[in-house]
């Protein structure tokens, strides 16, 4: 059987089995191509040049076993291959971390954040770093900065360490373990990147099995998804330089975000998923909002 026919057959099998996507692919064909090429030890971007290659019986059996494992376990493909790609950069992943897919990566890659930075930008924080992918991408994009990467999970930081070392960045990325901004006591940043747990409780209950295979700690944001975000926005000003900015991903929770912070002035960033997924807020705006809330409370 030819490689392309093998992919098409297993794409149909994935569709028939009703698996869910969203961890690097969005459809059955791309998912099947990823798994087949990986099992054949071929580069993931080499489908066109290898489409007509004939696969032997042993390889076909190995591919079929991998596809059936994907279906039976409902684990994201990245857990089976222990590799995920973000903006063309490879990262190690396993069940200790969520599969990296932050839209903040797009904003780093396309320089959308650069307009908010300056020649004096030196210190960057990747909060809720997970496998360290945003920290690595930030260090690669801005060679002049140093990056702190914080996560509550020691297991996640063990995975982040693998990626930091693999990309040769241990001298520029410091991993810190702790809850929220607690490990950053006394530190201030020109830029904070944060892809926090933000999924509201109703959405958590409805997640497909592939998402439930990921650490809930990195996904669940409480009743309205804003539990972590509330603490972050309250504490962020003391960890931002005078002209510092926070880039925050909130996924599909814009409605809940705006209900929780109705007066906060933010800039919504354009991503491939639209303009409702990632926002940017300045230290000045955070302080202004805090003052409004204080005045309102005193008047009541």
N, C-alpha and C positions, 0 to 999 in steps of 0.2 A: 504494500500500500504506500502511496506517495504521502509525503509530509502534509501537503495541503488537504488531502482527502482525510487523513487522520485527524487533523484539526477540525475540519467540518463535521466529521462523525461525532467527535467528542463535544463539540459545541452543541450539537443537537441533544446529546445525552445530558449535558448540564441544563439545558432548557427544559427538557422533559422532567428532570429531577427537581426543578423549581428552586435552584440555589439563588442566593442573592449576591449582588455585586456591590462595588463601591470602595474596594480596598486596593485600588490601583487600576482596575478596569471597570467598565460600565456595561458590558454586554458579554454574552456567552462566547462569541467568537474570539474576542480579545483574551478572555480568561483561558479558553482552551489553547490558544496560540502561546500564551505565557507558559502554561504548564507543559505543553508538548515540547516547545523549544528548550525549556529548562531541562527536562528529562533527557532530551537528546544532546545535552551539553552544547547547545548552539546559542550564539548571542541573540538577545531578544529582538534586536533590530535586523535580523538576517532572514526574515521569512521570505521575502521576494527572491533572494538568491538561492534559497534552499527548498522552495515550494515543491519542486518536482523530484526531490531526492527520495529514493525508495528506502523504506524502513524495514529492517529484518524482523523476524517473528519475535525475537527476544526483546527488542526495543518496543515493539507494539504491545507486548505483554506488560512491560514496565510502565508504559504510558497509561494503559488501561487501569493498572493498579493505582496509579497516582490520581487519576480522575475519579475512581471509585472512592479513594480515601477522601478526596475533596467533598464528594457528595455525602458520604457516610458520617464524617465528622463535622461537616459544615464549618470547618476552620477556613479562614481567609487563605487564599493561595500563598500569600507572603509568609504565613507560618509554616507552610509545607516546604517552601523553597528557602526560607530564612533569609530572604532578600526582598527589599522594596526599593523603588526608585522614586526620587522626588526631584523634579526639574533636571532630569538626566543624571542625577548623582545617585550612586548605589549606597544603600544602608543595610546593615545587618539588623534583623528583627527576629523576635521569638515571642512566645506567649506572655512574657513579662511586661510587654509594652503594647500600646495600640499601634496599629499599622499607620505609619506616617502618611498624612494626606492633607496637611494644613494648606489653606489657600494663602496664608502669609508667605509661603515659599514662592508663589507667583510674584508677589509684590517685591520680594527681595530680588528675584531674578530679572524682573522687567524695570527695576530702578524706580518704581512708584514711590518708595519711601525716601529716596535720596533727596528730594526737594525739601524734606523736613529736617535734613541733617546739615552739617556744616563741616568746614575744615577742622573744627575743634572737636568733632565727635570722636570719642575715644573709648567710651565704656558702654557696652551693650549687655543686656540681660535677656536670656531666654527662660522665661518662667513656665513651669510645667513642661520641662524639656522632653520628657519621654525618652525616646531612643537617641536624643541629641541632634536630630536632623536639622532643625532650624538654627541651632547654635553653629553647626558646621557650615550651613549655607551662608549664614551671616559672616562668619570668619572668612569664607572664601570670597564673598562679594566685596567685603570691606577689609582689605589686607592691613589697614592701619589700626584696626580696633582690637580690643581684647574683649572676651565674652565670658560672662558668668552664666552657668546653666543650673537651674534649681529644679528639683523634683522631690515630692514627698516620699516616693517609693525608692528604697535602696536597690530593689531589683531592677527598676527602670534605669537607674544610674549606672548599674553594672553593664547594661546594654549600651548606654550612652558612652561609657568608657571605651568599649570596643570600637565604636564609630569614630570617636575623637582620635583614638590612636591610629586607626586604619587610615584616616585622612591626614595624619601627620600634624595634628594641631594641639598636642598636649601642652605646649608652651603658651598657647593663646586662649584656650578654653579651660575654665576652672569649673569643676562639678561640685555642687553644694547640695546637701540633703537636708530637707526640712519642710515645714508647712508654710505655703505661701511665701511671703517676703521675709519671714523670720530669719532665714540664714543670711539675709542681706543687711543685717543690722550695721549701721554706720556707713553703708555703701550707697552711692548715688550713680545714676546712669543717664546717659544722653538719650538712650533708646531702650525701651522695654518691649519685648515681643512676648505675647502670651496667647497660647491656644489652650484654654483651661477646660475643665469639665463643665459643660454648659447644657447638657441634654435634660429637659424637664422630665418630671417623674412619669407623666402620661406617655411621653414618647419613649422613655426607657422601657416601659412595660410592653411596648409594641415593637421593639427592635427585633429584626430577624436574627436567626441563630448565629450568623457570621459575626454580628456586632456583639452579641452576648458572649462570644468566645474571647472577647477582649477584656482587659481589666476594667471592671465597673468604676473603680476609683478614678480613672482617667476620663470617664464619660459623664457620670451622674452629677447634675448640678442642683439637685433639690427640686422642690415643688415647681418652681417657675424657671429652673435652670440657672438662677442668678446668685446662688449662695456664695460661691467662690468669688464671683465678680464683685459683689457688694464689698467684701473685705478688701479686695484688690484696689478698687477705686478709692476707698477710704484711706488706704495706706500709701498708695502710689506717689502722691506729691512729695512726701519726705524722702523718696528714693529716686526722684528725678531732678536733674540739674535745672537751672532756671529756664532754659529753652528746651527741656526734655519732652519727649513724646512717648505715648503708649500706643502700641498697635495691638488690637485685641480682636480675636476671632470669636464670634458668637453663633455661627452656624445658622440654623433656621429660627433662632430665638429673637429676632429683632423686635417683634411685638412685645415680648416679655421684657426685653432690655429697655425699650422706650417707656413701658409702664413703670419700671423700677426707677428709671432716671429721666423723668419727663422734661427736666430743664437743662440737662447737660448738653453742651454744645460739642458735637462730634463731627468728624468728616468721614463719610462712608466711602470706602475704597472700592474701585472697580476690579472685579475678579472674573474668572471664567464662569463662576456661579452667579454672577450678578453683583449688585451694589448693596446687598443686605447682609453680607456674611462677615465682613471684616470692617472694623472702624478704627479711626485714629483720633486720639484725644490728647490735647496738650496739658502740661502741668498747670498752665494758667487757667484753662477751662475747668479743670478739676477743683482748683482752689476757689474759683468763682462760684461753682455749683455748691461747694461745701459751705461757703458764706451765705448763699441764698437759703440753704436748708437750716442753717443755724438761726438766721434772722426769722424764718418762718416759724421755727419751734419756739423762739422767744415771744413771738406775737400771739401764740395760741394759749 
